[in-house]
Amino acid sequence: MSEQHRSKPRHRKGRKALAVGVPLALTAAGTLAYGADLGVLGSGAQRASAATAAAPAWATATADGFASVDALGQNGTYGGRDGETVTVRTQAELEKYATAEEPYVIVVAGTIDMAPVGKEIKVRSDKTIVGAGTSGQIVGGGFFLGTGVHNVIIRNLTIRDSYQGVWNDKEHDFDAIQMDGAHHVWIDHNDLRHMADGLIDVRKDSTYVTVSWNRLSDNNKTFGIGWTDNVTTDITIHHNWFRETEQRNPSTDNAAHAHLYNNFLEDAPGTDITSSYGNYARGRTSMVLENSYFQGVRNPVTKDATATLVQRGNVFSGTSGRNESGGTAFDPRKFYAYTPDRAADVPALLRSGAGPRPSIGVTNATSGASGASTKAAATLTVAKDGSGQYRTVQAAVNAVPSNNTSRVLISVKPGTYRETVKVPSDKPHVTIEGTGGSRKDTVITYDNAAGTPKPDGSGTYGTSGSATVAVEADDFQARNLTIANDFDEAAHQSLSGHQAVALRTAADRVFLDGVIVTGDQDTLLLDTAAKDRLGRVYMRNSYVVGNVDFIFGRATAVIDRSVITLKKRWNGTSAGYVTAPSTPAHRKGILINRSAIGGDVSAGSFHLGRPWHAGGDASLDPQTTVRDTTLSAAVKSAPWTDMSGFSWKDDRFAEYRNTGPGAGPASADRPQLTAGQAAGQEVADWLGGWVPTAS
């Protein structure tokens, strides 16, 4: 498209008998940590064959937060993804694989009673230990990660009941999870409770740790961080539900960077346990605490005089005592991207989403919503060095049978693949997935622009033809990779047509999960196969980078919990437009939801969007809604503008509950949805019955 175009502990009251609860299901609002079904992989220690079936998405999932940071020679945290998958039902089997030198994905299918009580299995590096639905339970023991142990994921387990009858027990150091000098550890979606000592202890310079979406309950010394004079630990703690826990919620001592957000600390009245304090920044800790919810907690936020603690966006309901902050801290976004939920939404999110997920099918099942077969996905491997079946991504696409009815996974090893890729309409159910520890490790890139001459002399590529990756097949998925167009505008000023698409979709039910799409003008073209055809796209936990109209097209598209990065022009100036929808009337356009928009550009230099009436088509009714999103100062105070003679006021452009320096109140130049209107502009309204599921 044209450019114009940490207190002493309180004693516990007499306790009631513990009732073992069944974890709640994870709702759609909390699906960032899981993409596919959790289920039993077989009996005993049966191994899954990686040669014949694709690993389920949970077996290849990678951490967010500080555990995702590349450091200490470790490229993020992905656990045992590169090893075999085994299912265990006994303590002996669990110890065998957890202490092995090789990487493993270890599925705990059933309840394992630890002997002796209090035993902590010494986990070695490169392991994923995951519960099969709600059946995976470790009773009377836990896990220990020692010095140098790294790249470990512990997910979807219930770890409980090493309690020895003494509330403030100083004799039994029985933790659920303890780490001494470990790094790159992800603890996610577990139910941790009723242990003799801590539920989680992050000790002795352990670092690059993320703790997310867990339920921590019925405990005294809940979550401790420190046991060192060094200021080393980097830790992210988000979306955890602390309920009826007395102290260390957490207690954070000498942490270099502690980022806590979207946690729910609840002390319900009339129960057996009374909180002593909530979040505590001790020693020389630097802590950022944001968008968390504190209900009935005594001393909800405390700090030592030597610590720095920045609070923002937290909610305190029925709390009492100390609530402190002071000093300056760090910017978490300098380390990783994240999009916090609204603090007001946190209790509901965590009551439904924290803790283990129930199994909704065996691991080789895929979602039936798209019409795909429930057979295991076939896997095709791509590697530039020849160690895979194919050297190029396009060659693997070409090998997919025409009119295939089951999922085909194209597994792409790390590297830069300089090629264009087209997935034609007769090859549905294709997934292209990077296998690196980061979405930056696998890159597909090319440099065609609209005005680039075709090599056969038949003219130029045009905007849509410039795409590095073009998807014309329904039920396509991409994850854990980068798709780029690196056309050099400065070097081609004489070329007419600088639009350069990185990714074009012209299909229905397209799921983009954990990707980067980057370019300059016209980066992401979200199209449909035809004007009268529906084309739904769901992008989650991703990045889109560009400057002019860089999210555009007529698809019904959701960009959810993602980062939209504004980029300067080729000549160093700051000016641009985020979206340019060309939506047909009576259809939904582009929805940006719970995301962040910003970049290294000048203040007030970017519009959120403008209406693209492609070809001058006055029948179109372009739509962009930006809601519950953080807007940087780069966004103009009048964020919408006209295009090619068409007024944005005649089309559908609106905001709702946005925050940040670029947000503003309702005005004639800045329409805001009412609560009633917003209720009809949710993600589910856009997707129309389709539930994107990684497969």
Secondary structure by P-SEA (a helix, b strand, c coil): cccccccccccccccccccbbbbbbbcccccccccbbbbbccccbbbbbcccccccccccccccccccccccccccccccccbbbbbbccaaaaaaaaaccbbbbcccccbbbbcccccccccccbbbbbcccccccccccbbbbcccccbbbbcbbbbbccccccccccccccccbbbcccccccccbbbbcccccccccccccccbbbbcbbbbcccccccccccccccbbbbbbcccccccccccccccccccbbbbcbbbbbbcccccccccccbbbccbbbbbbcbbbbccccccccccccbbbbbccccccccccccccccccccccccbbbbbccccccccccccccccccccccccccccccccccccbbbbbbbcccccccccaaaaaaaccccccbbbbbccccccccbbbbbcccccbbbbbbcccccccbbbbbbbccccccccccccccccccccbbbcccbbbbccbbbbbbccccccccccccccccbbbccccccccbbbbbbcccccccccccccbbbbbbbccbbbbbcccccccccccccccbbbbbbbccccccccccbbbbccccccccccccbbbcccccccccccccccccccccccbbbbbbccbbbccccccccccccccccccccccccccccccccccccccbbbbcaaaaaaccccccccccccccc
